[in-house]
Amino acid sequence: MALINDLRKGSRFALSRVLSQVENNTPAGLQALDELFPFTGKAHKIGITGPPGSGKSTLVNALTKQLRLHDREPRVAVIAVDPTSPFSGGAILGDRVRMLELQNDRGIFIRSMASRGALGGLSSQTEALSQVFDAAGFDFVLIETVGAGQSEVDIVNLAHTTIVVDVPGLGDDIQSIKAGILEIADILVVNKADRPGADQSRRYLKAMIEMGFRPLASSAGKHRMAPALQKDETETIGEQEALWLPPVLKTIASQFEGIEQLVTEILNHQHFLKSTGRWKQKETWTLREIVRKRIAGTLERDFFQQLPAEVFEAQMEALIARKVSPTTAVKNLLTYNQKSSKPQLSE
Amino acid sequence: MTEKKIRVLIAKPGLDGHDRGAKVVARALRDDGMEVIYTGLRQTPEMISEAALQEDVDVIGLSILSGAHNALVPQVIRKVRENGQTDVIIFVGGIIPEADIQGLLDKGVFRIYGPGTDTHLVSKEIREAVKAVSQVD
């Protein structure tokens, strides 16, 4: 495929077209993913999630600029996901408004994505898009989720490093020990830290994290593993006991404050993942999820392709009339699938 | 497979600071099921063509109230075409004097929508135009 060759040679036009094909799940898109797969597995994927208005896009803007300042001038891709309207199917993708400064740097590529009905904070094709960027040679892929509440945690299946962005004044210490979004953080950021209550928010978050790491935190002074890893010989720490204690940082993304430290922690985390075998573990997990989802998707598609619409509708009518239960309807339809030569349904 | 979504970039080139019209159109296209990338105020033609390239949009809507349309619009069109996006549809909204309209249309603008245009008309015409282009490839 000519487009793939151009993409590998650095054509931004080809990259953009392939991203669309993949996002739309077209046959060409699937073929592109197949051809690109051997070149994936190098990019560091970083998820940025948090409630609406917490400053995710502004943080991504600052973070991308800071990453570009690194000696090696890494290439940075950004995937920014915004929600699709459940009523019209349309979407306003407005994350670029906060990233205008990045527009003139050819080492950066920003792609907006609508969630298209997926509920976990991403779109069903976000992972696939990150693979395309990976194969196109981007060193970092930043993935900004839709404004997330408490359970939009899909990002964790995809990102090597997950940054959860919080802002002062969003809740007390009970909020911070609930399961969900805070739990998935590798790095916690209290953004808009010039607002009142920033230190209190940071304390709550720190307390929550240390609660989960009690035994480790007791070895006072040394309880941040990543800096320790960098100083000591990494081989001495086995996979079992190596733990990452998520740092809690204060930032003011709009003024570029705290961003350098955030990048340091991201690189610390990358080093931690690579030196403990967690990087590979995460990759395995992500790939396993991809295959599971593909199987589910393929089976569903094949099933509905061979099922005549009228058979499905007949079961729906029986269901609405309360003649069959949903369980029975499913059983009937699945049985139909298995004996597809037989046109009659069992009552 | 889901039907292909129409992707639209709404941008404001130049220096005027009023984006209400741009937002009304963005909202109307969203309500018609399109994916609208909104980039905000004070964009240069380079920024707009770069965003259009990265987002692989089908349509670009330019809102201009400053009077600089004869300078800015042809620059955007040229840069977008140079990037290889030959089939992108470009429309203009805002305050465009009657005398300038034909000149812009001749340079490749699809339509010019002035104040008071029915937004349903905008989304209908855009949808038809995108359909016509994609049937060609």
Chai-1 contact restraints between the chains, C-beta under 6 A:
chainA,res_idxA,chainB,res_idxB,connection_type,confidence,min_distance_angstrom,max_distance_angstrom,comment,restraint_id
A,R12,B,L53,contact,1.0,0.0,6.0,A-B,restraint_1
A,F13,B,G84,contact,1.0,0.0,6.0,A-B,restraint_2
A,S16,B,L53,contact,1.0,0.0,6.0,A-B,restraint_3
A,S16,B,D56,contact,1.0,0.0,6.0,A-B,restraint_4
A,S20,B,D56,contact,1.0,0.0,6.0,A-B,restraint_5
A,N24,B,K4,contact,1.0,0.0,6.0,A-B,restraint_6
A,S88,B,D31,contact,1.0,0.0,6.0,A-B,restraint_7
A,S88,B,G33,contact,1.0,0.0,6.0,A-B,restraint_8
A,G89,B,G33,contact,1.0,0.0,6.0,A-B,restraint_9
A,G90,B,R30,contact,1.0,0.0,6.0,A-B,restraint_10
A,G90,B,G33,contact,1.0,0.0,6.0,A-B,restraint_11
A,G90,B,M34,contact,1.0,0.0,6.0,A-B,restraint_12
A,A91,B,E35,contact,1.0,0.0,6.0,A-B,restraint_13
A,I92,B,A26,contact,1.0,0.0,6.0,A-B,restraint_14
A,I92,B,R30,contact,1.0,0.0,6.0,A-B,restraint_15
A,I92,B,V36,contact,1.0,0.0,6.0,A-B,restraint_16
A,I92,B,Y38,contact,1.0,0.0,6.0,A-B,restraint_17
A,L93,B,I37,contact,1.0,0.0,6.0,A-B,restraint_18
A,G94,B,Y38,contact,1.0,0.0,6.0,A-B,restraint_19
A,R96,B,T39,contact,1.0,0.0,6.0,A-B,restraint_20
A,V97,B,G40,contact,1.0,0.0,6.0,A-B,restraint_21
A,Q103,B,M47,contact,1.0,0.0,6.0,A-B,restraint_22
A,Q103,B,E50,contact,1.0,0.0,6.0,A-B,restraint_23
A,F109,B,Q54,contact,1.0,0.0,6.0,A-B,restraint_24
A,I110,B,Q54,contact,1.0,0.0,6.0,A-B,restraint_25
A,R111,B,Q54,contact,1.0,0.0,6.0,A-B,restraint_26
A,S112,B,I37,contact,1.0,0.0,6.0,A-B,restraint_27
A,S112,B,E55,contact,1.0,0.0,6.0,A-B,restraint_28
A,A114,B,E35,contact,1.0,0.0,6.0,A-B,restraint_29
